[in-house]
């Protein structure tokens, strides 16, 4: 999956300008309103809010399954957000704008118009979808969650906030974040120790719980 998405992002990057032009030439109507709504739905803060709400409701109702799903979703979105922000800063790719230059990079410039790659909205949305779809008992849940996440990614290109290759890269970051968190949880449930930093003793230790 990782190799496929990386190849896809690299291939699409060659057509970023053409894809942007097609989207911008066909804007209008109710699609603008829909794209704005998807923009809000896919915002990283919204993803964190949804995950935190699931955890809170699960705790309040004594629903261990729901609370754990919310906690895992929160971990996945946080991991995706931190990873995306780090990559944005390190890569410094220019967002679509007046100069219309997808090959302009200013690493570590900390400028808001040079933080396009990867898309934070796509990263957050797919991290959430990865966890919720795998924690649901419904056979249709994966289609719903991934469809919404995909629409969020498309909306970012439609609203001229990202190049197409930015959102594909965001999809990769989000999906990997979700899978890593779930894989770690599976190891914990199986009784396999996970290595992480023990903050109290400032050394690497074996911890069984998050």
LUMDOPA-581637 format. One record per residue: chain; x negated, y negated, z negated of N, C-alpha, C, O in turn; residue number from 1. Coordinates in steps of 0.1 Angstrom, whole numbers, plus 2048, in hexadecimal, padded with zeros to 3 digits. Example, Ala and Ser with C-alpha at 12.3 -4.5 7.8 and 13.67 -1.06 7.14 Angstrom:
! LUMDOPA-581637
c / n.c1 / n.c2 / n.c3 / ca.c1 / ca.c2 / ca.c3 / c.c1 / c.c2 / c.c3 / o.c1 / o.c2 / o.c3 / k
A / 77C / 839 / 7B2 / 785 / 82D / 7B2 / 77C / 821 / 7B2 / 772 / 821 / 7AB / 1 .
A / 780 / 816 / 7B9 / 777 / 80B / 7B9 / 77F / 800 / 7B1 / 77A / 7F5 / 7B0 / 2 .
//
This chain:
! LUMDOPA-581637
c / n.c1 / n.c2 / n.c3 / ca.c1 / ca.c2 / ca.c3 / c.c1 / c.c2 / c.c3 / o.c1 / o.c2 / o.c3 / k
A / 7F8 / 80C / 800 / 800 / 800 / 800 / 7F7 / 7F3 / 800 / 7FA / 7EA / 807 / 1 .
A / 7ED / 7F4 / 7F8 / 7E4 / 7E8 / 7F7 / 7DD / 7E6 / 804 / 7DD / 7DA / 809 / 2 .
A / 7D8 / 7F0 / 80A / 7D1 / 7EF / 817 / 7DB / 7E9 / 822 / 7D7 / 7E1 / 82A / 3 .
A / 7E7 / 7EF / 822 / 7F1 / 7EB / 82C / 7F4 / 7DC / 82A / 7F5 / 7D5 / 834 / 4 .
A / 7F7 / 7D8 / 81E / 7FB / 7CA / 81C / 7EF / 7C0 / 81F / 7F1 / 7B5 / 824 / 5 .
A / 7E3 / 7C4 / 81C / 7D7 / 7BC / 81F / 7D5 / 7BB / 82E / 7D3 / 7B0 / 833 / 6 .
A / 7D7 / 7C6 / 835 / 7D6 / 7C5 / 843 / 7E1 / 7BD / 849 / 7DF / 7B5 / 852 / 7 .
A / 7ED / 7BE / 844 / 7F8 / 7B6 / 848 / 7F6 / 7A7 / 846 / 7F9 / 79F / 84F / 8 .
A / 7F1 / 7A4 / 83A / 7EE / 796 / 837 / 7E4 / 790 / 841 / 7E5 / 785 / 845 / 9 .
A / 7D9 / 798 / 843 / 7CF / 793 / 84C / 7D4 / 792 / 85A / 7D1 / 788 / 861 / 10 .
A / 7DD / 79B / 85F / 7E2 / 79A / 86C / 7EC / 78E / 86E / 7EB / 787 / 878 / 11 .
A / 7F4 / 78D / 864 / 7FE / 782 / 864 / 7F8 / 774 / 863 / 7FC / 76B / 869 / 12 .
A / 7EC / 774 / 85C / 7E5 / 767 / 85B / 7E1 / 761 / 869 / 7E0 / 755 / 86A / 13 .
A / 7DF / 76A / 873 / 7DC / 765 / 880 / 7E8 / 75E / 887 / 7E6 / 757 / 890 / 14 .
A / 7F4 / 761 / 882 / 800 / 75C / 888 / 807 / 752 / 87E / 813 / 74F / 881 / 15 .
A / 800 / 74E / 874 / 807 / 745 / 86A / 80D / 739 / 870 / 818 / 735 / 86C / 16 .
A / 806 / 732 / 878 / 80B / 726 / 87E / 817 / 728 / 887 / 821 / 720 / 886 / 17 .
A / 817 / 733 / 88F / 822 / 736 / 898 / 82E / 73A / 88F / 839 / 736 / 892 / 18 .
A / 82C / 742 / 885 / 837 / 745 / 87C / 83D / 739 / 875 / 84A / 738 / 875 / 19 .
A / 835 / 730 / 871 / 83A / 724 / 86A / 842 / 71C / 874 / 84D / 717 / 871 / 20 .
A / 83D / 71B / 880 / 844 / 713 / 88A / 852 / 718 / 88D / 85C / 711 / 88F / 21 .
A / 853 / 726 / 88E / 860 / 72C / 891 / 86A / 729 / 886 / 875 / 726 / 888 / 22 .
A / 865 / 72B / 879 / 86E / 728 / 86E / 873 / 71A / 86E / 87F / 717 / 86C / 23 .
A / 869 / 710 / 870 / 86D / 702 / 86F / 876 / 6FD / 87A / 87E / 6F4 / 878 / 24 .
A / 874 / 704 / 886 / 87D / 700 / 891 / 88B / 705 / 890 / 894 / 701 / 897 / 25 .
A / 88D / 70F / 887 / 89A / 715 / 886 / 8A0 / 713 / 878 / 8A9 / 71A / 874 / 26 .
A / 89C / 708 / 872 / 8A2 / 705 / 865 / 8B0 / 6FE / 867 / 8B3 / 6F8 / 871 / 27 .
A / 8B8 / 6FF / 85C / 8C4 / 6F7 / 85D / 8D0 / 700 / 857 / 8CF / 70C / 855 / 28 .
A / 8DB / 6F9 / 855 / 8E7 / 700 / 851 / 8E7 / 705 / 843 / 8DF / 6FF / 83A / 29 .
A / 8EE / 70F / 840 / 8EF / 715 / 832 / 8E2 / 71B / 82E / 8E0 / 71E / 822 / 30 .
A / 8D9 / 71E / 838 / 8CD / 725 / 834 / 8C4 / 71C / 82B / 8BD / 722 / 823 / 31 .
A / 8C5 / 70F / 82D / 8BD / 706 / 824 / 8C1 / 708 / 815 / 8B9 / 709 / 80C / 32 .
A / 8CE / 708 / 813 / 8D4 / 70A / 805 / 8D0 / 717 / 800 / 8CC / 718 / 7F4 / 33 .
A / 8D1 / 722 / 808 / 8CD / 72F / 803 / 8BF / 730 / 800 / 8BB / 736 / 7F6 / 34 .
A / 8B6 / 72A / 808 / 8A8 / 72A / 806 / 8A4 / 723 / 7F9 / 89B / 727 / 7F2 / 35 .
A / 8AB / 718 / 7F6 / 8A8 / 710 / 7EA / 8AC / 718 / 7DE / 8A5 / 718 / 7D4 / 36 .
A / 8B8 / 720 / 7DF / 8BC / 728 / 7D4 / 8B2 / 734 / 7D1 / 8AF / 737 / 7C6 / 37 .
A / 8AD / 73A / 7DC / 8A3 / 744 / 7DB / 896 / 73F / 7D5 / 88F / 746 / 7CE / 38 .
A / 893 / 733 / 7D9 / 887 / 72C / 7D3 / 887 / 72C / 7C4 / 87E / 72E / 7BD / 39 .
A / 893 / 728 / 7BF / 895 / 727 / 7B0 / 895 / 735 / 7AA / 88F / 737 / 7A0 / 40 .
A / 89B / 73E / 7B1 / 89C / 74C / 7AB / 88E / 752 / 7AA / 88B / 75A / 7A1 / 41 .
A / 886 / 74F / 7B4 / 879 / 755 / 7B5 / 86E / 74E / 7AD / 862 / 752 / 7AD / 42 .
A / 871 / 743 / 7A7 / 867 / 73B / 7A0 / 861 / 743 / 795 / 869 / 74A / 78E / 43 .
A / 854 / 743 / 793 / 84E / 74B / 788 / 854 / 749 / 77A / 856 / 752 / 772 / 44 .
A / 859 / 73C / 777 / 85F / 73A / 76B / 86D / 741 / 76A / 870 / 746 / 75F / 45 .
A / 874 / 743 / 775 / 880 / 74A / 775 / 87D / 759 / 772 / 885 / 75F / 76B / 46 .
A / 873 / 75E / 778 / 86F / 76C / 776 / 86C / 76F / 768 / 870 / 779 / 762 / 47 .
A / 865 / 766 / 761 / 861 / 767 / 753 / 86E / 766 / 74B / 870 / 76E / 741 / 48 .
A / 877 / 75D / 74F / 884 / 75C / 747 / 88C / 768 / 748 / 892 / 76C / 73E / 49 .
A / 88D / 76E / 754 / 895 / 77A / 756 / 890 / 786 / 74D / 897 / 78C / 746 / 50 .
A / 882 / 787 / 74E / 87C / 792 / 746 / 87E / 790 / 737 / 881 / 79A / 730 / 51 .
A / 87B / 784 / 733 / 87D / 781 / 724 / 88B / 783 / 720 / 88E / 788 / 715 / 52 .
A / 895 / 77F / 729 / 8A3 / 781 / 725 / 8A7 / 790 / 724 / 8AE / 794 / 71B / 53 .
A / 8A1 / 798 / 72D / 8A4 / 7A7 / 72C / 89E / 7AC / 71F / 8A5 / 7B4 / 718 / 54 .
A / 892 / 7A8 / 71C / 88C / 7AD / 70F / 894 / 7A8 / 703 / 897 / 7B0 / 6FA / 55 .
A / 898 / 79B / 703 / 8A0 / 796 / 6F8 / 8AE / 79D / 6F6 / 8B1 / 7A0 / 6EB / 56 .
A / 8B5 / 79F / 701 / 8C2 / 7A5 / 700 / 8C0 / 7B4 / 6FC / 8C8 / 7B9 / 6F4 / 57 .
A / 8B6 / 7BA / 701 / 8B3 / 7C8 / 6FD / 8B0 / 7C9 / 6EE / 8B5 / 7D2 / 6E7 / 58 .
A / 8A9 / 7C0 / 6E8 / 8A6 / 7BF / 6DA / 8B2 / 7BD / 6D2 / 8B5 / 7C3 / 6C8 / 59 .
A / 8BA / 7B3 / 6D7 / 8C6 / 7AF / 6D0 / 8D1 / 7BB / 6CF / 8D7 / 7BD / 6C5 / 60 .
A / 8D2 / 7C2 / 6DA / 8DC / 7CD / 6DB / 8D6 / 7DA / 6D6 / 8DD / 7E4 / 6D5 / 61 .
A / 8C9 / 7DA / 6D2 / 8C3 / 7E7 / 6CE / 8C2 / 7F1 / 6D9 / 8C1 / 7FD / 6D7 / 62 .
A / 8C1 / 7EC / 6E6 / 8BF / 7F4 / 6F1 / 8B0 / 7F5 / 6F5 / 8AA / 7EC / 6FB / 63 .
A / 8AA / 800 / 6F0 / 89C / 802 / 6F2 / 898 / 802 / 700 / 88D / 7FC / 704 / 64 .
A / 8A0 / 808 / 709 / 89C / 809 / 717 / 89C / 7FB / 71D / 893 / 7F8 / 725 / 65 .
A / 8A6 / 7F3 / 71B / 8A7 / 7E6 / 720 / 89C / 7DD / 71B / 896 / 7D5 / 722 / 66 .
A / 899 / 7DE / 70E / 88F / 7D5 / 708 / 881 / 7D9 / 70E / 879 / 7D0 / 711 / 67 .
A / 87F / 7E6 / 710 / 872 / 7EA / 716 / 871 / 7E5 / 724 / 866 / 7E1 / 729 / 68 .
A / 87C / 7E6 / 72B / 87C / 7E1 / 739 / 878 / 7D2 / 73A / 870 / 7CE / 742 / 69 .
A / 87E / 7CB / 731 / 87C / 7BC / 730 / 86D / 7BA / 72D / 867 / 7B1 / 733 / 70 .
A / 868 / 7C1 / 723 / 85A / 7BF / 71F / 850 / 7C3 / 72B / 847 / 7BB / 72D / 71 .
A / 853 / 7CE / 732 / 84B / 7D1 / 73D / 84C / 7C7 / 749 / 842 / 7C4 / 74F / 72 .
A / 858 / 7C2 / 74B / 85A / 7B8 / 755 / 852 / 7AB / 752 / 84C / 7A5 / 75A / 73 .
A / 853 / 7A8 / 745 / 84C / 79C / 741 / 83C / 79D / 742 / 836 / 794 / 747 / 74 .
A / 837 / 7A9 / 73F / 829 / 7AC / 741 / 825 / 7AB / 750 / 81B / 7A5 / 753 / 75 .
A / 82E / 7B1 / 758 / 82B / 7B1 / 767 / 82B / 7A3 / 76D / 822 / 7A0 / 775 / 76 .
A / 835 / 79B / 769 / 836 / 78E / 76F / 82A / 785 / 76A / 825 / 77D / 771 / 77 .
A / 827 / 786 / 75D / 81C / 77F / 758 / 80F / 783 / 75F / 807 / 77A / 762 / 78 .
A / 80D / 790 / 761 / 801 / 794 / 768 / 800 / 78F / 776 / 7F6 / 78A / 77B / 79 .
A / 80C / 78F / 77D / 80C / 78A / 78B / 80A / 77B / 78B / 803 / 776 / 794 / 80 .
A / 810 / 774 / 781 / 80E / 765 / 781 / 800 / 761 / 77F / 7FB / 758 / 786 / 81 .
A / 7F9 / 768 / 775 / 7EC / 764 / 772 / 7E2 / 768 / 77E / 7D9 / 760 / 781 / 82 .
A / 7E5 / 773 / 784 / 7DD / 778 / 78F / 7DE / 76E / 79B / 7D5 / 76A / 7A1 / 83 .
A / 7EB / 76B / 79E / 7EE / 762 / 7A9 / 7E7 / 754 / 7A7 / 7E2 / 74E / 7B0 / 84 .
A / 7E9 / 74F / 79A / 7E3 / 742 / 797 / 7D4 / 742 / 799 / 7CE / 738 / 79E / 85 .
A / 7CE / 74D / 794 / 7BF / 74E / 795 / 7BB / 74E / 7A4 / 7B1 / 747 / 7A8 / 86 .
A / 7C2 / 756 / 7AC / 7BE / 757 / 7BA / 7C1 / 74A / 7C1 / 7B9 / 746 / 7CA / 87 .
A / 7CC / 743 / 7BE / 7CF / 736 / 7C4 / 7C4 / 72C / 7C2 / 7BF / 726 / 7CB / 88 .
A / 7BF / 72C / 7B5 / 7B4 / 723 / 7B2 / 7A7 / 726 / 7B9 / 7A0 / 71E / 7BE / 89 .
A / 7A4 / 733 / 7B9 / 797 / 738 / 7BF / 797 / 737 / 7CE / 78D / 734 / 7D4 / 90 .
A / 7A2 / 739 / 7D4 / 7A3 / 739 / 7E3 / 7A5 / 72B / 7E9 / 79E / 727 / 7F2 / 91 .
A / 7AE / 723 / 7E3 / 7B1 / 715 / 7E7 / 7B6 / 714 / 7F5 / 7B1 / 70B / 7FC / 92 .
A / 7BF / 71C / 7F9 / 7C4 / 71A / 807 / 7CE / 70F / 808 / 7D7 / 70D / 7FF / 93 .
A / 7CE / 708 / 813 / 7D7 / 6FD / 815 / 7E5 / 701 / 817 / 7E7 / 70B / 81F / 94 .
A / 7EF / 6FB / 811 / 7FD / 6FE / 814 / 801 / 6F8 / 821 / 7FA / 6EF / 826 / 95 .
A / 80C / 6FD / 827 / 811 / 6F7 / 833 / 814 / 6E8 / 831 / 819 / 6E4 / 826 / 96 .
A / 811 / 6DF / 83A / 813 / 6D1 / 839 / 810 / 6CA / 845 / 810 / 6CF / 850 / 97 .
A / 80D / 6BD / 844 / 80B / 6B4 / 84F / 7FF / 6B9 / 858 / 7FF / 6B9 / 864 / 98 .
A / 7F4 / 6BE / 851 / 7E9 / 6C2 / 859 / 7EB / 6D0 / 85F / 7E4 / 6D3 / 86A / 99 .
A / 7F4 / 6D8 / 85A / 7F8 / 6E5 / 860 / 7EB / 6ED / 863 / 7E9 / 6F1 / 86E / 100 .
A / 7E3 / 6EF / 859 / 7D6 / 6F7 / 85B / 7D5 / 702 / 851 / 7D1 / 700 / 846 / 101 .
A / 7D9 / 70E / 855 / 7D9 / 71A / 84C / 7CA / 71E / 849 / 7C8 / 727 / 840 / 102 .
A / 7C1 / 719 / 851 / 7B3 / 71D / 84E / 7AB / 714 / 846 / 79F / 715 / 845 / 103 .
A / 7B2 / 70A / 83F / 7AB / 701 / 836 / 7AB / 706 / 828 / 7B5 / 709 / 822 / 104 .
A / 79F / 708 / 823 / 79D / 70D / 815 / 794 / 704 / 80D / 78A / 6FF / 812 / 105 .
A / 798 / 701 / 801 / 790 / 6F9 / 7F7 / 790 / 701 / 7EA / 797 / 6FD / 7E1 / 106 .
A / 788 / 70B / 7E9 / 787 / 713 / 7DC / 784 / 70A / 7D0 / 77C / 701 / 7D0 / 107 .
A / 78C / 70D / 7C6 / 78A / 706 / 7B9 / 78C / 6F7 / 7B9 / 786 / 6F0 / 7B1 / 108 .
A / 794 / 6F2 / 7C3 / 796 / 6E4 / 7C4 / 7A0 / 6DF / 7BB / 7A1 / 6D3 / 7B7 / 109 .
A / 7A9 / 6E8 / 7B6 / 7B4 / 6E5 / 7AD / 7BE / 6DB / 7B2 / 7C4 / 6D3 / 7AB / 110 .
A / 7BF / 6DA / 7BF / 7C8 / 6D1 / 7C6 / 7D5 / 6D9 / 7C9 / 7D5 / 6E5 / 7CD / 111 .
A / 7E1 / 6D2 / 7C6 / 7EE / 6D9 / 7C8 / 7F1 / 6DD / 7D6 / 7F9 / 6E6 / 7D8 / 112 .
A / 7EA / 6D6 / 7E0 / 7ED / 6DA / 7EE / 7E3 / 6E4 / 7F3 / 7E3 / 6E8 / 7FF / 113 .
A / 7DB / 6E9 / 7EA / 7D1 / 6F4 / 7EE / 7D2 / 700 / 7E4 / 7C9 / 704 / 7DE / 114 .
A / 7DF / 704 / 7E2 / 7E1 / 710 / 7D9 / 7EB / 719 / 7DF / 7F4 / 71E / 7D8 / 115 .
A / 7EA / 71B / 7EC / 7F4 / 723 / 7F3 / 7F3 / 732 / 7F2 / 7FD / 739 / 7F1 / 116 .
A / 7E7 / 737 / 7F1 / 7E5 / 746 / 7F1 / 7E1 / 74B / 7E4 / 7D7 / 747 / 7DE / 117 .
A / 7E9 / 755 / 7DF / 7F5 / 75B / 7E4 / 801 / 753 / 7DF / 800 / 74A / 7D6 / 118 .
A / 80D / 757 / 7E3 / 819 / 750 / 7DF / 81D / 755 / 7D1 / 81E / 761 / 7CE / 119 .
A / 81E / 74B / 7C8 / 822 / 74F / 7BA / 830 / 754 / 7B9 / 833 / 75D / 7B1 / 120 .
A / 839 / 74E / 7C1 / 847 / 752 / 7C1 / 848 / 761 / 7C6 / 84F / 769 / 7BF / 121 .
A / 841 / 765 / 7D0 / 841 / 772 / 7D5 / 83B / 77C / 7CB / 840 / 787 / 7C9 / 122 .
A / 830 / 778 / 7C5 / 829 / 780 / 7BB / 833 / 783 / 7AF / 834 / 78F / 7AB / 123 .
A / 839 / 779 / 7AA / 842 / 77A / 79E / 84E / 783 / 7A2 / 852 / 78B / 79A / 124 .
A / 854 / 780 / 7AD / 860 / 787 / 7B2 / 85D / 796 / 7B4 / 866 / 79E / 7AF / 125 .
A / 852 / 799 / 7BA / 84F / 7A7 / 7BC / 84B / 7AF / 7B0 / 84D / 7BB / 7AF / 126 .
A / 844 / 7A8 / 7A7 / 841 / 7AE / 79A / 84D / 7B2 / 792 / 84E / 7BD / 78D / 127 .
A / 857 / 7A9 / 792 / 864 / 7AB / 78C / 86B / 7B7 / 792 / 871 / 7C0 / 78C / 128 .
A / 86B / 7B6 / 7A0 / 872 / 7C1 / 7A7 / 86C / 7CE / 7A5 / 873 / 7D8 / 7A4 / 129 .
A / 85F / 7CF / 7A5 / 858 / 7DB / 7A3 / 85C / 7E2 / 796 / 85D / 7EE / 795 / 130 .
A / 85D / 7DA / 78B / 860 / 7E0 / 77E / 86F / 7E3 / 77D / 873 / 7EE / 779 / 131 .
A / 878 / 7DA / 781 / 886 / 7DC / 77F / 88B / 7E8 / 788 / 894 / 7EF / 784 / 132 .
A / 886 / 7E9 / 794 / 88B / 7F3 / 79D / 887 / 801 / 798 / 88E / 80B / 799 / 133 .
A / 87B / 802 / 792 / 876 / 80F / 78D / 87C / 813 / 77F / 87C / 81E / 77B / 134 .
A / 881 / 809 / 778 / 887 / 80B / 76B / 896 / 80D / 76B / 89C / 810 / 761 / 135 .
A / 89C / 80B / 777 / 8AA / 80C / 778 / 8AE / 81B / 77C / 8A7 / 822 / 783 / 136 .
A / 8BA / 81F / 777 / 8BF / 82C / 77A / 8C7 / 82C / 787 / 8CB / 837 / 78C / 137 .
A / 8CA / 820 / 78D / 8D2 / 81F / 799 / 8C9 / 822 / 7A5 / 8BE / 81D / 7A6 / 138 .
A / 8CE / 82A / 7AE / 8C7 / 82D / 7BB / 8C6 / 821 / 7C4 / 8BE / 820 / 7CD / 139 .
A / 8D0 / 817 / 7C2 / 8D0 / 80C / 7CB / 8C8 / 800 / 7C5 / 8C6 / 7F6 / 7CC / 140 .
A / 8C4 / 801 / 7B9 / 8BD / 7F5 / 7B2 / 8B0 / 7F1 / 7BA / 8AE / 7E5 / 7BC / 141 .
A / 8A8 / 7FB / 7BF / 89C / 7F6 / 7C6 / 89F / 7EE / 7D2 / 898 / 7E5 / 7D5 / 142 .
A / 8AA / 7F2 / 7D9 / 8AD / 7EA / 7E5 / 8B1 / 7DC / 7E2 / 8AE / 7D3 / 7E9 / 143 .
A / 8B9 / 7DB / 7D7 / 8BE / 7CD / 7D3 / 8B2 / 7C5 / 7CE / 8B0 / 7B9 / 7D3 / 144 .
A / 8AA / 7CA / 7C5 / 89F / 7C2 / 7C0 / 895 / 7BE / 7CA / 890 / 7B3 / 7CB / 145 .
A / 891 / 7C8 / 7D3 / 887 / 7C5 / 7DD / 88C / 7BC / 7E8 / 885 / 7B4 / 7EE / 146 .
A / 899 / 7BD / 7EB / 8A0 / 7B4 / 7F5 / 89F / 7A6 / 7F0 / 89C / 79D / 7F8 / 147 .
A / 8A3 / 7A4 / 7E3 / 8A2 / 796 / 7DE / 894 / 791 / 7DD / 892 / 785 / 7E1 / 148 .
A / 88B / 799 / 7D9 / 87D / 794 / 7D9 / 878 / 791 / 7E7 / 870 / 787 / 7E9 / 149 .
A / 87C / 799 / 7F1 / 878 / 796 / 7FF / 87E / 789 / 804 / 878 / 782 / 80B / 150 .
A / 88A / 787 / 800 / 891 / 77A / 804 / 88A / 76E / 7FE / 889 / 764 / 804 / 151 .
A / 886 / 770 / 7F2 / 87E / 765 / 7EB / 871 / 762 / 7F3 / 86E / 756 / 7F5 / 152 .
A / 86A / 76C / 7F7 / 85E / 76B / 7FF / 861 / 764 / 80C / 859 / 75B / 810 / 153 .
A / 86B / 768 / 813 / 86F / 762 / 820 / 872 / 753 / 81E / 86F / 74A / 826 / 154 .
A / 87A / 750 / 813 / 87E / 742 / 810 / 872 / 739 / 80E / 873 / 72D / 812 / 155 .
A / 867 / 73E / 809 / 85B / 736 / 807 / 855 / 731 / 814 / 850 / 726 / 815 / 156 .
A / 856 / 73A / 81E / 851 / 736 / 82C / 85B / 72D / 832 / 857 / 723 / 839 / 157 .
A / 868 / 730 / 830 / 873 / 728 / 836 / 872 / 71A / 831 / 874 / 710 / 839 / 158 .
A / 86F / 718 / 824 / 86F / 70B / 81E / 861 / 704 / 820 / 85F / 6F9 / 81B / 159 .
A / 859 / 70A / 828 / 84C / 705 / 82C / 843 / 702 / 820 / 83B / 6F9 / 81F / 160 .
A / 844 / 70B / 816 / 83B / 70B / 80A / 82F / 714 / 80B / 825 / 712 / 804 / 161 .
A / 830 / 71E / 814 / 825 / 728 / 815 / 824 / 72C / 824 / 82E / 72C / 82B / 162 .
A / 818 / 731 / 827 / 816 / 738 / 833 / 81B / 746 / 832 / 81C / 74B / 826 / 163 .
A / 81E / 74D / 83C / 824 / 75B / 83C / 81A / 764 / 835 / 81E / 76D / 82D / 164 .
A / 80D / 762 / 838 / 803 / 76B / 831 / 802 / 769 / 822 / 7FE / 772 / 81B / 165 .
A / 805 / 75D / 81E / 805 / 75A / 80F / 80F / 763 / 808 / 80C / 768 / 7FD / 166 .
A / 81B / 764 / 80E / 826 / 76C / 807 / 823 / 77B / 807 / 826 / 782 / 7FE / 167 .
A / 81C / 77F / 812 / 819 / 78E / 813 / 80E / 791 / 808 / 80F / 79B / 801 / 168 .
A / 805 / 787 / 806 / 7FB / 789 / 7FC / 802 / 789 / 7EE / 7FE / 790 / 7E5 / 169 .
A / 80C / 780 / 7ED / 813 / 780 / 7E0 / 81B / 78C / 7DD / 81C / 791 / 7D2 / 170 .
A / 820 / 792 / 7E8 / 827 / 79F / 7E6 / 81D / 7AA / 7E1 / 821 / 7B1 / 7D8 / 171 .
A / 811 / 7AA / 7E6 / 807 / 7B3 / 7E1 / 804 / 7B1 / 7D2 / 803 / 7BB / 7CB / 172 .
A / 802 / 7A5 / 7CF / 7FE / 7A2 / 7C1 / 80A / 7A6 / 7B7 / 807 / 7AC / 7AD / 173 .
A / 816 / 7A3 / 7BB / 821 / 7A6 / 7B3 / 824 / 7B5 / 7B2 / 826 / 7BA / 7A7 / 174 .
A / 823 / 7BC / 7BD / 826 / 7CA / 7BD / 81B / 7D2 / 7B4 / 81E / 7DA / 7AD / 175 .
A / 80F / 7CE / 7B6 / 804 / 7D4 / 7AF / 805 / 7D1 / 7A0 / 803 / 7DA / 798 / 176 .
A / 809 / 7C5 / 79C / 80B / 7C1 / 78E / 815 / 7CA / 788 / 814 / 7CF / 77D / 177 .
A / 821 / 7CB / 78F / 82B / 7D4 / 789 / 827 / 7E2 / 788 / 82A / 7E8 / 77E / 178 .
A / 821 / 7E8 / 792 / 81D / 7F6 / 791 / 812 / 7F8 / 787 / 812 / 802 / 780 / 179 .
A / 809 / 7EF / 785 / 7FF / 7F0 / 77B / 805 / 7F0 / 76D / 801 / 7F9 / 764 / 180 .
A / 80E / 7E8 / 76A / 815 / 7E7 / 75D / 81C / 7F4 / 75A / 81C / 7FA / 74F / 181 .
A / 824 / 7F9 / 765 / 82B / 805 / 763 / 822 / 811 / 761 / 825 / 81A / 759 / 182 .
A / 817 / 811 / 768 / 80D / 81C / 767 / 807 / 81D / 759 / 806 / 828 / 753 / 183 .
A / 804 / 811 / 754 / 7FF / 810 / 746 / 809 / 815 / 73C / 806 / 81C / 732 / 184 .
A / 816 / 812 / 73E / 820 / 816 / 735 / 822 / 825 / 736 / 824 / 82C / 72B / 185 .
A / 821 / 82B / 742 / 822 / 83A / 743 / 817 / 840 / 73C / 819 / 84B / 736 / 186 .
A / 80B / 83B / 73C / 7FF / 840 / 735 / 802 / 840 / 726 / 7FF / 849 / 71F / 187 .
A / 807 / 835 / 721 / 80A / 834 / 713 / 815 / 83E / 70E / 814 / 844 / 704 / 188 .
A / 81F / 83F / 717 / 82A / 849 / 714 / 824 / 857 / 713 / 82A / 860 / 70C / 189 .
A / 81A / 85A / 71C / 814 / 867 / 71C / 80A / 869 / 711 / 804 / 874 / 710 / 190 .
A / 807 / 85F / 709 / 7FE / 860 / 6FF / 7EF / 85E / 703 / 7E6 / 862 / 6FC / 191 .
A / 7ED / 858 / 70F / 7E0 / 856 / 714 / 7DB / 849 / 70F / 7E2 / 83F / 712 / 192 .
A / 7D0 / 848 / 708 / 7CB / 83B / 702 / 7C8 / 831 / 70E / 7C3 / 835 / 718 / 193 .
A / 7CB / 825 / 70C / 7C7 / 81A / 715 / 7BD / 811 / 70F / 7BE / 80D / 704 / 194 .
A / 7B3 / 80E / 717 / 7A8 / 805 / 712 / 7AB / 7F7 / 714 / 7AE / 7F2 / 71F / 195 .
A / 7AA / 7EF / 709 / 7AD / 7E1 / 70A / 7A5 / 7DA / 6FE / 7A0 / 7E0 / 6F5 / 196 .
A / 7A5 / 7CD / 6FF / 79D / 7C5 / 6F5 / 7A4 / 7C4 / 6E8 / 7B0 / 7C0 / 6E7 / 197 .
A / 79D / 7C8 / 6DD / 7A3 / 7C6 / 6D0 / 79F / 7B9 / 6CB / 793 / 7B7 / 6C6 / 198 .
A / 7A8 / 7AF / 6CB / 7A5 / 7A2 / 6C7 / 7A0 / 7A0 / 6B9 / 799 / 797 / 6B6 / 199 .
A / 7A5 / 7A8 / 6AF / 7A2 / 7A6 / 6A1 / 793 / 7A9 / 69E / 78D / 7A3 / 696 / 200 .
A / 78E / 7B3 / 6A5 / 780 / 7B7 / 6A3 / 777 / 7B2 / 6AE / 76B / 7B5 / 6AE / 201 .
A / 77C / 7AB / 6B8 / 774 / 7A6 / 6C4 / 76C / 7B1 / 6CA / 760 / 7AF / 6CD / 202 .
A / 772 / 7BD / 6CC / 76B / 7C8 / 6D2 / 775 / 7D0 / 6DA / 781 / 7CF / 6D8 / 203 .
A / 76F / 7D9 / 6E3 / 778 / 7E1 / 6EB / 77D / 7ED / 6E2 / 775 / 7F4 / 6DB / 204 .
A / 78A / 7EF / 6E1 / 78F / 7F9 / 6D8 / 79B / 801 / 6DF / 79F / 7FD / 6EA / 205 .
A / 79F / 80C / 6DA / 7AA / 814 / 6E0 / 7B7 / 810 / 6D9 / 7B8 / 811 / 6CD / 206 .
A / 7C0 / 80B / 6E1 / 7CD / 807 / 6DB / 7D8 / 80F / 6E2 / 7D7 / 811 / 6EE / 207 .
A / 7E2 / 813 / 6DA / 7EC / 81B / 6E0 / 7F9 / 813 / 6E3 / 802 / 818 / 6EA / 208 .
A / 7FA / 807 / 6DE / 806 / 7FF / 6E0 / 802 / 7F1 / 6E4 / 7F7 / 7EC / 6E1 / 209 .
A / 80B / 7EA / 6EC / 809 / 7DD / 6F0 / 80C / 7D3 / 6E5 / 80B / 7C7 / 6E7 / 210 .
//
